[in-house]
Amino acid sequence: MKPGYRRRRGEWLVELIRGQTKADVEYRKMVGATLALARSDASDAEARRRLDEMAKSSEFGARGVLQDFERRSADYVRDSYLGDRACRLVRAVVVGRAVELPDPARRDQFRFEEELGRLPLTIAFERLTCLVPDLDSWRTAVEDKRVHMYVPEMKRLGKVLGPGTTHSSPVARSHLAKAIATAYLSALAEESDDVVTAYFASKSHPALP
């Protein structure tokens, strides 16, 4: 890996045109490993140990992932449970210390987000409807086959839930809340057994910071 390799905005478009390089593949592997450990139920100490082992065998390493996360932090990374935990894990590996604790001011938010991610989708969606009652009309529309969860509908859902809303609850404004609602409604529309799978455990819905 050349020193100073960095990911830049729009890099995915370059990859699409030229094809992925070895550096691109290594980057994706390390980011994927970091996010997988962030959504796992492993303790911070155990997740850090496993990430450290992966970083040592990776040409990309942990420092490049941390630099990428920190560049994105102005957007949303540290404002979400998954993004925050991923950042704390990879920073601990880079600096060679124990994983720092999350910001106390966000403790309740992160605890709620983690709970949502580990609950079956049907129960997690029910919890979200307590925050955003309008979601219940979405469920009814999907059950009645009046709404199909294609891209336009997913974008419209973003006006009710997620970062594009002005809801008072940070959980309701989170990327994770929108992702869980989208996953549940999509599974419901397809009459899939995924409705009883936890979002963090689902193979078909990668975790987002």
Residue pairs with C-beta under 8 A, 6 or more apart in sequence:
1 23
1 26
1 59
1 60
1 61
2 23
5 23
5 27
5 60
5 64
6 64
6 67
6 68
7 27
7 64
7 68
11 24
15 21
15 24
20 28
22 59
23 59
23 60
26 58
26 59
26 60
27 60
27 64
27 65
27 68
29 58
29 60
30 54
30 55
30 58
30 60
30 61
30 62
30 64
30 65
31 65
31 68
32 206
33 51
33 54
34 51
34 62
34 65
34 86
34 89
34 90
35 82
35 86
35 206
35 207
35 209
36 207
37 47
37 50
37 51
37 86
37 89
38 47
38 82
38 83
38 85
38 86
38 89
38 207
38 209
39 82
39 117
39 200
39 207
40 47
40 200
41 118
42 50
44 85
44 88
44 89
44 92
44 98
44 99
45 98
45 99
47 89
47 99
48 89
48 92
48 93
48 98
48 99
51 62
51 89
51 90
51 93
52 62
52 93
55 61
55 62
55 93
62 90
62 93
62 94
63 94
65 90
66 87
66 90
66 91
66 94
69 77
69 83
69 86
69 87
69 90
69 209
70 87
72 209
73 87
76 83
76 163
76 175
76 209
77 83
77 84
77 86
77 87
77 209
78 84
78 87
78 103
79 106
79 170
79 174
80 113
80 174
80 175
80 176
80 208
80 209
81 109
81 110
81 113
81 114
81 117
81 174
81 176
82 113
82 117
82 176
82 207
82 208
82 209
83 208
83 209
84 102
84 103
84 106
84 110
85 102
85 110
86 209
87 209
88 99
88 100
88 102
89 99
91 100
92 98
92 99
92 100
102 110
106 170
109 170
109 171
109 174
112 171
113 171
113 174
113 176
113 177
115 127
116 124
116 127
116 128
116 171
116 176
116 177
116 180
116 199
117 124
117 176
117 180
117 198
117 199
117 200
117 207
118 198
118 200
118 201
119 127
119 198
120 195
120 196
120 197
120 198
121 180
121 183
121 184
121 187
121 194
121 195
121 196
121 197
121 198
121 199
121 202
122 184
122 195
122 196
124 180
124 184
124 198
124 199
125 135
125 139
125 180
125 181
125 184
125 185
128 135
128 161
128 172
128 177
128 180
128 181
129 135
129 136
129 139
131 167
131 169
131 171
131 172
131 177
132 160
132 161
132 167
132 172
134 160
135 160
135 161
135 181
138 147
138 157
138 160
138 181
138 185
139 185
139 188
141 147
142 148
142 149
142 185
142 188
142 189
143 188
147 153
147 185
147 189
148 189
149 182
149 185
149 186
149 189
154 182
157 178
157 181
157 182
157 185
158 164
158 165
158 178
159 165
161 167
161 172
161 177
161 178
161 181
162 173
162 174
162 175
162 177
162 178
163 173
163 174
163 175
163 178
165 172
165 173
166 173
167 173
171 177
175 208
175 209
176 199
176 208
179 199
179 205
179 208
180 199
183 194
183 199
183 202
183 205
184 195
186 192
187 193
187 194
187 195
187 197
188 195
194 202
194 204
199 205
199 207
200 207
